[in-house]
Amino acid sequence: MFFLSQKHLRIITAALEEIEKGNLQQRINIYSKGALGRLAQAIDRVLSGLSARINVLNKEAIQGKAILTSMVEGVIAIDKHARILSLNPTAQKIFNIKEQDAEGRLFLEVIRNNDIFEIIQRVLKNGEPVSSELSLVLPVQKTFKINASAIFEDSTVAGCVLVIHDITQMRRLERIRSDFVANVSHELKTPLTSIKGFVETLLEGAIDDKENNREFLRIIREQASRLDNLINDLLDLASLEECGIVLNKQEVNFKELADKVLAGFEGQLKNKEIEAGNELPGNLIVKADKDKIEQVFTNLIDNAVKFNRSKGTIKIYAEETADSKIKFTVKDTGFGIPVKDIPRIFERFYRVDKARSRGLGGTGLGLSIVKHITELHKGSVGVESIEGLGSEFFFILPK
């Protein structure tokens, strides 16, 4: 009997040593009907329950880590001493730091930003959530929304969690929308004010002024046409920006299309004595939406005519790019574009010379429409210009 008890004890001791090493799959296989057997079975049951619970916790930890890793927001956990406990990949990218260089160190040692540290201190002191919007100067300036919440243990603040949202794009879109509304309001108000003024003048008696009434009506018609052009361009732009727009692609002869567009400008070309040459090859066929590409040519040629000099020239030509795409260029001998304005030339309502553009009847949307149409065709746009010598507007399309 004593020999069996020593054997069983050795089995239990060996099993417990394995468990101490972390082997929770170890079992004490003693099937004695006595107290020792019952003890072994009880230990086995505890181990089975503990192993199952640890498996659940491991799965939850893996799921939690996967969620944090995939989040587009940056997440940083801070302890009560303002030391970094952990941070997800997005936070590492935002602050250009590595996890192994951050964990366990004081926040300000790793991220030298007093505004964020002040938020952390407020949460650790008061235990109340804090939300704030900050602009951080990184490799490029960005705007972030930072939400900080306390971590509680037994009703005591044990740390805090920062969730950092990059709202740079959202704020940029808000500014664009605000600028767009302001620009549209201004562009609509200018011709409407002119129309209203001349109508009131006519109603007050000028309608009987045979020397001027026809001139007043001509100006009203001109401003009404300007309004019509603006509204049509706005509708075109809104249509192009709609999600899911489908292009009606077909094989298009670009030389024939450019000839058709140039024919529509015959009167304007003649008035300014501008010589226009279409140097596109007759066999240049590209699959595209014919109506929309016609609008591209129309807008580019319209600009080339408006901002050209009297007795200037316009040349339309094409060449193949290094990546086997087709680059179409509309070149003019006009006033050119200052270097500082080139990066913004395809923005909505952006004008290099506002007074001249409005005087020539431009809406400020033509080049933006060109950009949208080209990008819908998986292409790109650009301009090369020398102030005082002319401009070369181009769009690139895949074959």
Secondary structure by P-SEA (a helix, b strand, c coil): caaaaaaaaaaaaaaaaaaaacccccccccccccaaaaaaaaaaaaaaaaaaaaaaaaaaaaaaaaaaaaccbbbbbbccccccccccaaaaaaaccccccccccccccccccaaaaaaaaaaaaccbbbbbbbbbbccbbbbbbbbbbbbbcccccccbbbbbbbaaaaaaaaaaaaaaaaaaaaaaaaaaaaaaaaaaaaaaccccccccaaaaaaaaaaaaaaaaaaaaaaaaaaaaacccccccccccaaaaaaaaaaaaaaaaaaaabbbbbbccccccccccaaaaaaaaaaaaaaaaaaacccccbbbbbccccccbbbbbbbbbcccccccccccccccccccccaaaaaaacccccaaaaaaaaaaaacccccccccccccccccccccc
